[in-house]
Amino acid sequence: MSNFFYLIGEVGFPIAGALIAGIFIYIVIKFILASVTQTVTTMQGMIKALDNRVQTMNNDLVKIDALLSHVAGVRPDVSRIAANEGKEDARRD
């Protein structure tokens, strides 16, 4: 507390008040940003898990489509199977 009074005596009350207010704002912003960062990290993990589920469901749907096409005697949609693997069909048949 005596350091605060010494600061007031050296630079004046308005400057000392501004310095203290600046430190307070810095601490508040640091606390808020830490909270936001943690929330964003949590949401990023959830989004990755959901993306993984969607990819798994897409793989299952393509597999079921290929099996049903084979059972029904219909030619399977090769472009859909290739798109599921992340590439275009290179065959020209």
C-alpha positions as a Markdown table, in Angstrom:
| # | Residue | x | y | z |
|---|---|---|---|---|
| 1 | Met | 0.0 | 0.0 | 0.0 |
| 2 | Ser | 2.9 | 2.3 | 0.7 |
| 3 | Asn | 4.1 | 1.7 | -2.9 |
| 4 | Phe | 0.8 | 3.0 | -4.2 |
| 5 | Phe | 1.2 | 6.2 | -2.2 |
| 6 | Tyr | 4.8 | 6.6 | -3.3 |
| 7 | Leu | 3.6 | 6.2 | -6.9 |
| 8 | Ile | 1.0 | 8.9 | -6.4 |
| 9 | Gly | 3.6 | 11.2 | -4.9 |
| 10 | Glu | 6.0 | 10.6 | -7.8 |
| 11 | Val | 3.7 | 10.9 | -10.8 |
| 12 | Gly | 0.4 | 12.3 | -9.5 |
| 13 | Phe | -3.0 | 10.8 | -8.9 |
| 14 | Pro | -4.3 | 10.9 | -12.5 |
| 15 | Ile | -1.3 | 9.0 | -13.9 |
| 16 | Ala | -1.2 | 6.5 | -11.0 |
| 17 | Gly | -5.0 | 5.9 | -11.4 |
| 18 | Ala | -4.6 | 5.4 | -15.1 |
| 19 | Leu | -1.8 | 2.9 | -14.5 |
| 20 | Ile | -3.8 | 1.0 | -11.9 |
| 21 | Ala | -6.9 | 1.0 | -14.3 |
| 22 | Gly | -4.7 | -0.3 | -17.1 |
| 23 | Ile | -3.4 | -3.2 | -15.0 |
| 24 | Phe | -7.0 | -4.0 | -14.0 |
| 25 | Ile | -8.1 | -4.0 | -17.6 |
| 26 | Tyr | -5.2 | -6.2 | -18.6 |
| 27 | Ile | -6.1 | -8.8 | -15.9 |
| 28 | Val | -9.8 | -8.8 | -16.9 |
| 29 | Ile | -9.0 | -9.2 | -20.6 |
| 30 | Lys | -6.5 | -12.0 | -19.9 |
| 31 | Phe | -9.1 | -13.8 | -17.8 |
| 32 | Ile | -11.8 | -13.4 | -20.5 |
| 33 | Leu | -9.5 | -14.6 | -23.3 |
| 34 | Ala | -8.4 | -17.6 | -21.3 |
| 35 | Ser | -12.0 | -18.6 | -20.9 |
| 36 | Val | -12.8 | -18.1 | -24.6 |
| 37 | Thr | -9.7 | -20.1 | -25.6 |
| 38 | Gln | -10.7 | -23.0 | -23.4 |
| 39 | Thr | -14.3 | -22.9 | -24.8 |
| 40 | Val | -13.0 | -22.8 | -28.4 |
| 41 | Thr | -10.7 | -25.8 | -27.7 |
| 42 | Thr | -13.6 | -27.7 | -26.3 |
| 43 | Met | -15.8 | -26.9 | -29.3 |
| 44 | Gln | -13.0 | -27.9 | -31.7 |
| 45 | Gly | -12.8 | -31.3 | -30.1 |
| 46 | Met | -16.6 | -31.7 | -30.4 |
| 47 | Ile | -16.5 | -30.7 | -34.1 |
| 48 | Lys | -13.7 | -33.2 | -34.8 |
| 49 | Ala | -15.8 | -36.0 | -33.2 |
| 50 | Leu | -18.9 | -35.0 | -35.2 |
| 51 | Asp | -16.9 | -34.9 | -38.4 |
| 52 | Asn | -15.6 | -38.4 | -37.7 |
| 53 | Arg | -19.1 | -39.7 | -37.1 |
| 54 | Val | -20.3 | -38.1 | -40.4 |
| 55 | Gln | -17.4 | -39.6 | -42.3 |
| 56 | Thr | -18.1 | -43.1 | -40.8 |
| 57 | Met | -21.8 | -42.8 | -41.7 |
| 58 | Asn | -20.9 | -41.7 | -45.2 |
| 59 | Asn | -18.6 | -44.8 | -45.6 |
| 60 | Asp | -21.4 | -47.0 | -44.3 |
| 61 | Leu | -24.0 | -45.5 | -46.7 |
| 62 | Val | -21.6 | -46.0 | -49.7 |
| 63 | Lys | -21.0 | -49.6 | -48.7 |
| 64 | Ile | -24.7 | -50.3 | -48.4 |
| 65 | Asp | -25.3 | -48.6 | -51.7 |
| 66 | Ala | -22.7 | -50.8 | -53.4 |
| 67 | Leu | -24.1 | -54.0 | -51.8 |
| 68 | Leu | -27.6 | -53.2 | -52.8 |
| 69 | Ser | -26.5 | -52.3 | -56.3 |
| 70 | His | -24.8 | -55.7 | -56.6 |
| 71 | Val | -27.8 | -57.6 | -55.2 |
| 72 | Ala | -30.2 | -55.7 | -57.6 |
| 73 | Gly | -27.9 | -56.3 | -60.5 |
| 74 | Val | -27.5 | -52.6 | -61.2 |
| 75 | Arg | -24.1 | -51.1 | -61.9 |
| 76 | Pro | -22.9 | -49.2 | -58.8 |
| 77 | Asp | -22.3 | -45.5 | -59.0 |
| 78 | Val | -18.5 | -45.6 | -59.3 |
| 79 | Ser | -18.1 | -41.8 | -59.0 |
| 80 | Arg | -19.9 | -41.8 | -55.6 |
| 81 | Ile | -17.6 | -44.6 | -54.4 |
| 82 | Ala | -14.5 | -42.7 | -55.6 |
| 83 | Ala | -15.7 | -39.4 | -54.1 |
| 84 | Asn | -16.1 | -41.1 | -50.8 |
| 85 | Glu | -12.4 | -42.1 | -50.9 |
| 86 | Gly | -11.5 | -38.5 | -51.7 |
| 87 | Lys | -10.5 | -38.9 | -55.3 |
| 88 | Glu | -12.1 | -39.2 | -58.8 |
| 89 | Asp | -12.4 | -42.4 | -60.6 |
| 90 | Ala | -9.3 | -42.9 | -62.8 |
| 91 | Arg | -10.9 | -45.7 | -64.9 |
| 92 | Arg | -12.3 | -45.0 | -68.3 |
| 93 | Asp | -14.6 | -47.9 | -68.9 |
